[in-house]
Amino acid sequence: MFSSSRLRHFALTVTVRLPRRSSFSSYRSSTREILRLGAPRSGPLLLFSPGHVLGYDPLLKVARWVCERLVQDGSGSARAHGRRPGFRADPRLSPQAAARPFDLRGSGFNRGHLAAAANATCRRSLQFSFLMSNVVAQPAAVNGGVWRRLEGRARALAALGPVWVTSGPLFVPRVEADGSVALHVPLVGASRLPVPTHLFKLLVYHGKGGQLTSEAFVVRNGPENGAEALRECAVTVEELERLSGLRLLPRVRRRELHQLTAADL
């Protein structure tokens, strides 16, 4: 099981005195004038591609999450869709926000797919999977080890029915020897791409009796990792939400979700 460091939490209580209801109309008018030129865009940019949807962080130049729905549709493997395309910058992003293929060249890290190229169902979806918006820095041992096995598990489950897959990077602080909490994130390449401390993958499908079932995994993204068994990486959806800051499966009632644990894998 993945175990994360316990962090100290602090609470701050703030008392806000609200104005009388009648004054809100003047605030709305003022707000329109303040934002006449538009509000700065914040939060992840939604990018829609054949085969996957992702939420992209233009500051970090990496996707926060990538969602897929895998089905066994008889289209064959990615090899059936022609020659493997090269990695390229996502043309939908501004030059300031886009990661570039050469950013990881010579860095010691692989260009790791979040939505796996092997999941592609057509030539176009294969091409979109090679955009740098779908890539994170991964050590070769992780990319070709436990991450590849997770991708294979998702496809194996898809042979039995639809599988909803959510993948992404994690940036998890650690507790130092002196008790302080620090986040260590190497930045590589000319674009200063962050190297995630961990990666996650969430698989959701209809299990026995048609019950909605989930498998959640957190993988350490270090050069010494990659050989872990999947059960060693298993976490709950709640723990994954805490580590990622994401609200996962917002349309699913948690009590209706059967979560598999390490003992079930």
Buried (B, 14 or more C-beta within 10 A) or exposed (E): EBEBEEEEEEEEEEEEEEEEEEEEEEEEEEEEEEEEEEEEEEEBBEBEBBBBBBBBBBEBBBBBBBBBBBEBEEEEEBEEBEEEBEBEBBEBBEEEBBBBBBBBEEBEBBBBBBBBBBBBBBBEBBBBBBBBBBBBBBBEBBBBBBBBBBBEBBBEBBEEEEBBBBBBBBBBBEBEEEEEEEEEEBEBBEBEBBBBBBBBBBBBBBBEEEEBBBBBBBBBBEEEBBEBEBBBBBBBBEBBBEBBEBEBBEEBEEEEBEBBEBEEB
